[in-house]
Amino acid sequence: MASRSKSNKPRSNLFLSIAGALFGVQSSQRHAQDFASQSPLPYIIGGIVGVVLFVLLLWLLVSLVLG
């Protein structure tokens, strides 16, 4: 069980970093941790997925309001 919580911690940190960056409220400490990580690929993929989900959510909201 302890190994599962350790493996979830980086994922939750990744999610919080991406969400904070998308909303523009990321702390400078988290920003420094992100740049100290080994690979930028998870952040790039997560950012693209986040933006696509945001656009789809806006499209759905507009469709519901106008439809």
C-alpha positions in Angstrom: 0.0 0.0 0.0 2.9 2.4 0.8 4.4 1.9 -2.7 1.0 2.8 -4.2 0.9 6.2 -2.4 4.4 7.0 -3.5 3.5 6.3 -7.1 0.4 8.5 -6.9 2.3 11.4 -5.4 4.1 12.4 -8.6 0.9 12.1 -10.6 -0.9 14.4 -8.2 2.0 16.8 -8.3 1.9 16.7 -12.1 -1.8 17.3 -12.1 -1.5 20.2 -9.7 1.3 21.8 -11.6 -0.5 21.6 -14.9 -3.8 22.9 -13.4 -1.9 25.7 -11.7 -0.2 26.6 -14.9 -3.4 26.5 -17.0 -5.2 28.8 -14.5 -2.1 31.0 -14.0 -1.9 30.5 -10.2 1.2 28.3 -10.0 3.6 29.2 -7.1 7.2 29.9 -7.8 8.2 27.0 -5.6 6.2 24.5 -7.7 7.5 26.2 -10.9 11.1 25.6 -9.7 10.2 22.0 -8.9 8.7 21.5 -12.4 11.9 22.7 -14.1 14.0 20.6 -11.9 12.2 17.4 -13.0 13.9 15.0 -15.4 11.6 15.2 -18.4 9.3 17.9 -19.7 7.3 15.4 -21.8 4.7 14.6 -19.1 4.0 18.4 -18.6 3.7 18.9 -22.4 1.3 16.0 -22.8 -0.7 17.0 -19.7 -0.9 20.6 -20.9 -2.1 19.6 -24.4 -4.7 17.2 -22.8 -5.8 20.0 -20.4 -6.3 22.5 -23.1 -8.2 20.1 -25.3 -10.5 19.2 -22.4 -11.0 22.9 -21.6 -12.0 23.6 -25.2 -14.3 20.7 -25.3 -16.0 21.8 -22.1 -16.5 25.3 -23.5 -17.9 23.8 -26.7 -20.3 21.7 -24.8 -21.4 24.6 -22.6 -22.0 26.8 -25.6 -23.9 24.0 -27.4 -26.2 23.6 -24.3 -26.8 27.3 -24.0 -27.5 27.9 -27.6 -29.2 24.6 -28.4 
